[in-house]
Amino acid sequence: MHHKTIIEPFRIKSVEPIRLSSQEERVQYLKEAHYNLFQLTSDRVIIDLLTDSGTSAMSAEQWGGIMRGDESYAGASSWLRMEAEIKDLTGFPYVLPTHQGRAAERILYSYLGGEGKTFIANTHFDTTRANIEYSGATAIDIPIAEAYEPEQFHPFKGNMDTDKLRALIEEKGGANIGAVILTVTNNSGGGQPVSMANTREVAAICKEAGILFLLDACRIAENAYFIHWREEGFVDHAYRSIAQEMFRLADGAIMSAKKDAMVNMGGFLAVKDADIADACKNMLIITEGYTTYGGLSGRDMEAIAIGLQEVFFPDYLKYRIRSTTYVGDKLREKGVPIMWPVGGHAVYVDAKAFYPNIPVEEFPGQALACDLYLAGGIRSCEIGSVMFGKYTDDGQLIPAATELVRLAIPRRVYTQSHMDYMIETFDGLMDNRDKRTGYTITYEPPFLRHFTANFEPKG
């Protein structure tokens, strides 16, 4: 018998309580947090969809690995297991452990970057862009045109525009390009996958021009699922072998293990080139730790090695993608405008279309994120002009290409009833959409302002 219902391919052994706050309480909580959801304490959140990074539930096997963790300072057996797993997956000979993805970004991009350098990506994520720009370099996004059309279907909406890539290489000169980066899946572009064909083309262009080609691979297992089911010629390929093929097209990769390695902390940098590896090792030792732990405990490395295997289990990946799609389909049925098709780790609501009366200068994404919290205790994340907007010299906002709210779903954490509650929360928001007002920023830092900015509601 073929069952339509997709069940969670696991049983729950340990639980933690959720405090069910009232709407009156949440009004006060949000005010105390200066209308910035990052500043809420977790006990004041009912369903936390702020991020899927480091929020996964680990398996019994991973918890068993934590007990086996070797905490030796140098040459721990847990490091050897993690290194072997990463080498088998990526094919890269040099692996550097870091405490999370942005640490690997800071090490690599401070070495490759600097004034006059340009980095090109399908879409740089927030910490990637910040680390590149902090070095003095410039970060340019060139996703395909469909990426900016939320309702338009494209099976690989995360792809890079290769015509624009060729034009940028000709304009900037290959020697001035620090690296070309493919983010898989394309997080800021709606969690959308990148095709193998696009990866091959980007790799060929970079090789011809002598430019370093890197993968931001924190969700590469989810990307492999989409290639398996959507790209011709891959339906007979195992998910892990698809990921391996993608890694082998690149010169190096950065991975936050807090996503598809399903751990709460960890990451790595892996490269082909010995000179890059040596330079990065020096920075790793200065800032993170010795080369065989890089800011990680042995138990973390043990859990990463196991998680990198479990994430490719077919039953898990089917559940993961189908459960995310369930949320997107249900919201779309209600008339909620979302980034279509649904991505791998999150559903992205088109806040500009949801609140068309709120101008981008008043941050419709921030308004929707705050309203979701007030209505249902749901914490989400604005990915729009708060996160990516810039200013002209005279202080005018240059808005982001899209105004999205990301509902990022932690791995193996919530059940369908949690998601149904979240979906129901949109019912109340749909009724008074034309009466909502936006927000103004009352404080912001120069980099990554969305983490610590303060807001005030308009009117």
VEXLUM-303351 format. One record per residue (C-alpha): residue in three letters; x, y, z. Coordinates in pm, whole numbers. Example, Ala and Ser with C-alpha at 12.3 -4.5 7.8 and 13.67 -1.06 7.14 Angstrom:
2
ALA,1230,-450,780
SER,1367,-106,714
This chain:
459
MET,0,0,0
HIS,124,350,-89
HIS,72,596,197
LYS,17,965,124
THR,111,1068,478
ILE,482,1128,530
ILE,572,1044,888
GLU,873,1158,1088
PRO,1133,880,1045
PHE,1225,887,1415
ARG,1076,845,1761
ILE,1104,1109,2035
LYS,1309,1005,2337
SER,1370,1335,2515
VAL,1156,1650,2521
GLU,1188,2006,2647
PRO,893,2220,2757
ILE,748,2513,2565
ARG,599,2795,2770
LEU,276,2913,2607
SER,280,3290,2653
SER,-26,3514,2613
GLN,-58,3785,2348
GLU,-59,4051,2622
GLU,273,3920,2750
ARG,419,3916,2401
VAL,332,4281,2345
GLN,553,4368,2643
TYR,824,4117,2552
LEU,857,4258,2200
LYS,875,4615,2329
GLU,1151,4514,2574
ALA,1338,4355,2281
HIS,1316,4684,2086
TYR,1107,4503,1823
ASN,1406,4293,1723
LEU,1330,3920,1743
PHE,1699,3835,1786
GLN,1685,4015,2121
LEU,1403,3799,2260
THR,1499,3534,2514
SER,1407,3185,2396
ASP,1170,3114,2686
ARG,944,3388,2547
VAL,911,3211,2210
ILE,653,2936,2141
ILE,777,2812,1802
ASP,1127,2922,1708
LEU,1178,2949,1332
LEU,1449,3215,1354
THR,1706,2979,1206
ASP,1780,2617,1125
SER,2143,2677,1225
GLY,2255,2487,1533
THR,1896,2417,1633
SER,1868,2054,1519
ALA,1778,1766,1747
MET,2067,1522,1754
SER,2017,1148,1717
ALA,2080,878,1975
GLU,2389,781,1773
GLN,2519,1138,1788
TRP,2461,1157,2163
GLY,2646,827,2195
GLY,2930,981,1996
ILE,2940,1273,2237
MET,3016,1030,2520
ARG,3299,883,2311
GLY,3451,1224,2232
ASP,3828,1238,2267
GLU,3920,1571,2427
SER,4294,1552,2358
TYR,4439,1889,2257
ALA,4629,1755,1956
GLY,4554,1462,1728
ALA,4231,1351,1897
SER,4072,1035,1757
SER,3746,1230,1721
TRP,3927,1474,1491
LEU,4056,1186,1281
ARG,3702,1055,1241
MET,3569,1398,1146
GLU,3858,1462,905
ALA,3814,1124,735
GLU,3441,1182,690
ILE,3495,1529,541
LYS,3773,1408,309
ASP,3553,1125,184
LEU,3262,1363,126
THR,3450,1658,-27
GLY,3757,1499,-184
PHE,3969,1791,-58
PRO,4306,1699,97
TYR,4326,1986,347
VAL,4059,2018,617
LEU,4054,2282,891
PRO,3799,2253,1174
THR,3633,2572,1299
HIS,3376,2646,1566
GLN,3120,2748,1300
GLY,3090,2858,938
ARG,3157,3227,987
ALA,3488,3148,1155
ALA,3594,2963,840
GLU,3469,3260,634
ARG,3673,3509,836
ILE,3989,3300,802
LEU,3955,3236,428
TYR,3820,3574,314
SER,4064,3779,521
TYR,4336,3589,332
LEU,4176,3605,-14
GLY,4013,3946,22
GLY,4124,4302,78
GLU,4091,4636,-103
GLY,4034,4602,-476
LYS,3916,4241,-460
THR,3572,4129,-578
PHE,3381,3818,-474
ILE,3095,3690,-687
ALA,2815,3460,-568
ASN,2469,3344,-661
THR,2378,3513,-332
HIS,2617,3582,-45
PHE,2463,3508,292
ASP,2480,3778,561
THR,2794,3661,744
THR,2969,3579,415
ARG,2906,3928,281
ALA,3009,4085,612
ASN,3340,3895,629
ILE,3419,3983,267
GLU,3329,4350,309
TYR,3512,4371,643
SER,3831,4279,456
GLY,3775,4578,225
ALA,3660,4367,-70
THR,3333,4391,-264
ALA,3063,4121,-271
ILE,2838,4096,-580
ASP,2529,3875,-618
ILE,2432,3742,-960
PRO,2150,3488,-924
ILE,1939,3409,-1229
ALA,1658,3658,-1302
GLU,1390,3417,-1175
ALA,1537,3445,-824
TYR,1381,3791,-794
GLU,1034,3673,-902
PRO,889,3499,-594
GLU,585,3350,-771
GLN,768,3230,-1083
PHE,850,2858,-1087
HIS,1201,2745,-1168
PRO,1337,2405,-1057
PHE,1680,2552,-975
LYS,1608,2907,-872
GLY,1936,2921,-681
ASN,2146,2906,-999
MET,2408,3167,-1083
ASP,2369,3381,-1396
THR,2669,3258,-1596
ASP,2638,3531,-1861
LYS,2675,3792,-1588
LEU,2964,3594,-1442
ARG,3154,3606,-1773
ALA,3082,3977,-1806
LEU,3204,4050,-1452
ILE,3524,3853,-1507
GLU,3590,4056,-1823
GLU,3507,4383,-1645
LYS,3701,4325,-1323
GLY,3984,4108,-1454
GLY,4035,3756,-1325
ALA,4330,3856,-1104
ASN,4105,4096,-909
ILE,3841,3837,-826
GLY,3906,3676,-488
ALA,3672,3384,-554
VAL,3344,3279,-710
ILE,3110,3126,-451
LEU,2806,2904,-502
THR,2581,2889,-197
VAL,2397,2554,-199
THR,2113,2572,-133
ASN,2087,2947,-194
ASN,1972,3059,151
SER,1908,3431,103
GLY,1753,3355,-235
GLY,1476,3152,-73
GLY,1651,2825,14
GLN,1650,2741,-356
PRO,1868,2466,-506
VAL,2152,2493,-756
SER,2166,2244,-1043
MET,2465,2026,-1122
ALA,2465,2169,-1476
ASN,2499,2522,-1338
THR,2776,2410,-1102
ARG,2965,2250,-1390
GLU,2934,2565,-1601
VAL,3051,2793,-1319
ALA,3342,2556,-1251
ALA,3444,2558,-1620
ILE,3429,2940,-1642
CYS,3641,2974,-1326
LYS,3895,2718,-1442
GLU,3936,2891,-1778
ALA,3986,3227,-1606
GLY,4213,3089,-1331
ILE,3972,3197,-1055
LEU,3916,3012,-728
PHE,3575,2840,-717
LEU,3425,2772,-373
LEU,3110,2612,-237
ASP,2922,2743,65
ALA,2799,2393,136
CYS,2605,2413,463
ARG,2289,2266,303
ILE,2445,2050,33
ALA,2248,1738,131
GLU,1919,1922,80
ASN,2054,2051,-252
ALA,2143,1694,-353
TYR,1782,1588,-288
PHE,1656,1844,-539
ILE,1914,1744,-800
HIS,1816,1377,-756
TRP,1446,1447,-818
ARG,1451,1748,-1050
GLU,1759,1724,-1273
GLU,1769,1483,-1561
GLY,2017,1198,-1522
PHE,2038,1186,-1141
VAL,1739,981,-1029
ASP,1960,672,-1000
HIS,2235,858,-810
ALA,2253,837,-431
TYR,2222,1168,-249
ARG,2573,1144,-106
SER,2728,1069,-445
ILE,2555,1378,-589
ALA,2707,1591,-311
GLN,3047,1432,-373
GLU,3029,1516,-743
MET,2941,1877,-664
PHE,3232,1911,-418
ARG,3474,1770,-673
LEU,3390,2047,-918
ALA,3514,2310,-671
ASP,3854,2420,-541
GLY,3737,2441,-184
ALA,3437,2468,46
ILE,3317,2627,365
MET,3053,2448,566
SER,2864,2544,875
ALA,2805,2201,1029
LYS,2517,2357,1226
LYS,2289,2294,928
ASP,2328,1970,730
ALA,2566,1804,976
MET,2282,1836,1229
VAL,2490,1952,1524
ASN,2461,2249,1756
MET,2810,2385,1695
GLY,3086,2334,1440
GLY,3210,2392,1089
PHE,3507,2348,861
LEU,3711,2487,575
ALA,3841,2241,312
VAL,4063,2325,13
LYS,4275,2167,-261
ASP,4560,2418,-252
ALA,4845,2362,-3
ASP,4949,2730,6
ILE,4596,2846,91
ALA,4572,2572,353
ASP,4902,2674,516
ALA,4807,3043,532
CYS,4467,2957,679
LYS,4620,2717,933
ASN,4831,3001,1072
MET,4522,3218,1118
LEU,4332,2919,1262
ILE,4597,2863,1531
ILE,4610,3234,1619
THR,4234,3284,1648
GLU,4048,2952,1683
GLY,4272,2677,1818
TYR,4516,2411,1710
THR,4465,2257,1365
THR,4313,1937,1504
TYR,4034,2102,1700
GLY,3994,2460,1572
GLY,3766,2577,1852
LEU,3568,2252,1875
SER,3554,2000,2156
GLY,3618,1635,2068
ARG,3253,1551,2134
ASP,3143,1811,1877
MET,3371,1659,1615
GLU,3238,1312,1690
ALA,2879,1433,1644
ILE,2970,1608,1316
ALA,3122,1289,1171
ILE,2800,1101,1250
GLY,2570,1382,1134
LEU,2740,1404,795
GLN,2639,1042,742
GLU,2285,1061,882
VAL,2189,1367,676
PHE,2211,1162,355
PHE,1977,886,478
PRO,1697,870,214
ASP,1412,849,467
TYR,1542,1153,651
LEU,1584,1370,340
LYS,1241,1273,207
TYR,1083,1371,540
ARG,1287,1691,559
ILE,1196,1829,218
ARG,836,1704,217
SER,765,1850,561
THR,896,2192,455
THR,689,2170,136
TYR,382,2088,347
VAL,414,2421,527
GLY,458,2616,205
ASP,168,2442,30
LYS,-69,2510,320
LEU,27,2878,337
ARG,-11,2914,-38
GLU,-359,2759,-20
LYS,-453,3038,223
GLY,-336,3301,-24
VAL,-14,3383,160
PRO,241,3496,-103
ILE,556,3284,-73
MET,878,3221,-263
TRP,783,2944,-505
PRO,873,2662,-530
VAL,933,2590,-161
GLY,1301,2560,-70
GLY,1472,2296,139
HIS,1508,2432,490
ALA,1259,2715,508
VAL,947,2878,370
TYR,1000,3239,260
VAL,698,3468,276
ASP,697,3760,32
ALA,643,4040,282
LYS,625,4311,13
ALA,328,4132,-144
PHE,177,4042,197
TYR,187,4407,313
PRO,177,4603,-15
ASN,78,4922,169
ILE,402,4929,373
PRO,683,5098,175
VAL,1023,4930,171
GLU,1163,5223,372
GLU,941,5104,658
PHE,1058,4741,632
PRO,752,4525,556
GLY,951,4211,643
GLN,1023,4338,993
ALA,655,4427,1032
LEU,544,4077,933
ALA,803,3911,1159
CYS,684,4119,1456
ASP,319,4049,1378
LEU,382,3673,1363
TYR,536,3689,1707
LEU,257,3899,1855
ALA,-14,3677,1707
GLY,134,3336,1780
GLY,465,3357,1965
ILE,644,3255,1643
ARG,997,3384,1592
SER,1104,3422,1230
CYS,1374,3617,1047
GLU,1351,3915,811
ILE,1558,3869,496
GLY,1508,4196,315
SER,1610,4558,349
VAL,1693,4529,720
MET,1941,4251,648
PHE,2069,4359,307
GLY,1963,4719,246
LYS,2236,4982,208
TYR,2243,5361,212
THR,2339,5627,-40
ASP,2590,5891,67
ASP,2301,6119,165
GLY,2134,5852,377
GLN,1865,5724,140
LEU,1786,5354,168
ILE,1891,5133,-123
PRO,1644,4848,-67
ALA,1717,4478,-105
ALA,1599,4303,-422
THR,1328,4120,-226
GLU,1151,4166,108
LEU,1118,3819,260
VAL,1041,3665,597
ARG,1209,3330,649
LEU,1036,3055,844
ALA,1340,2832,901
ILE,1248,2486,1023
PRO,1492,2319,1265
ARG,1577,1957,1179
ARG,1397,1682,1372
VAL,1257,1930,1628
TYR,893,2015,1555
THR,596,1796,1469
GLN,320,1858,1215
SER,91,1999,1486
HIS,348,2270,1563
MET,351,2361,1194
ASP,-30,2357,1175
TYR,-40,2602,1469
MET,204,2830,1287
ILE,0,2808,965
GLU,-319,2899,1157
THR,-146,3208,1295
PHE,-152,3356,946
ASP,-535,3352,947
GLY,-552,3650,1181
LEU,-282,3837,993
MET,-461,3798,660
ASP,-768,3989,782
ASN,-618,4332,851
ARG,-330,4347,607
ASP,-423,4688,466
LYS,-418,4852,811
ARG,-66,4753,912
THR,218,5004,941
GLY,592,4955,927
TYR,896,5025,1143
THR,1184,5269,1170
ILE,1537,5188,1286
THR,1640,5380,1598
TYR,1985,5221,1637
GLU,2206,5021,1403
PRO,2571,4905,1392
PRO,2784,4932,1073
PHE,2785,4557,1001
LEU,2517,4287,1033
ARG,2270,4536,1174
HIS,1978,4291,1179
PHE,2129,4111,1480
THR,2141,4411,1713
ALA,1940,4698,1558
ASN,1657,4858,1756
PHE,1322,4944,1597
GLU,1010,5146,1672
PRO,670,5092,1511
LYS,546,5374,1286
GLY,233,5562,1381
